[in-house]
Amino acid sequence: AQPADTCGVRPLSYIVGQNAAATYQLPQGLPVRILYSATPRTQDFSPDRINIEVGADGVITSVWCG
């Protein structure tokens, strides 16, 4: 089963595989956290927040709620 789409991330799945610069095209006002591979991160969970994971090569590897 897929996790619930509590933050509306499914329509943004098209950015996976794109350069991190694609995040600049997202609508303003979204609760977004961009996570780079070497950056420390908190473990807090916010169901309304969109998380965008960016690999060391600058390519978006995944998007999810939390």
SULKA-V796574 format. One record per helix or strand of 3 or more residues. SS is the DSSP state (A for helix, B for strand). FROM is the first residue (numbers start at 1). LEN is the number of residues. Records with the same first field share a line. If there is no record, write none. Layout:
SS->FROM-LEN / FROM-LEN
//
This chain:
A->10-6 / 20-6
B->32-5 / 50-5 / 59-7
//
